[in-house]
């Protein structure tokens, strides 16, 4: 019985299924975040104008809501950008998405305690996306390419 060394594993040429699935989960979450940002901007602004008679206070509340909405949209756009690079096999993007995902999960814990179904879905999707990026079949996609 002779020993024959196995051929060196080459990096895959197309993203594996878990990487594609993680990519689409990140994109879906970003789209949901943009929708939520629009709802926050419109809803809080409308509520502020109805609930307060002081126009200065209403203006501050509306400005804050719009600012928060814009930040949410920027973060969603960055998440899509990082997901594109992750799908292309960039390990740094996988790490950035993991950090953003963990921060999002930690930030959503208070909403989970309050029973928010939106955050329950996004936290579960974030955890699934992170796990999919690190399953053994996805790891070769992120190795350095010659």
Buried (B, 14 or more C-beta within 10 A) or exposed (E): EEEEEEEEEEEBEEBBEBBBBBBEBBBBBBEBBBEBBEEBBEEBBEBBBEEBEEEEEBBEBBEEBBEBBEEBBEBBEBBBEBBBBBBEBBBEBBBBBBEBBEEBBEEBEEBBEEEBEEBEEBBEBBBBBBEBBEBEEBBEBBEEEE
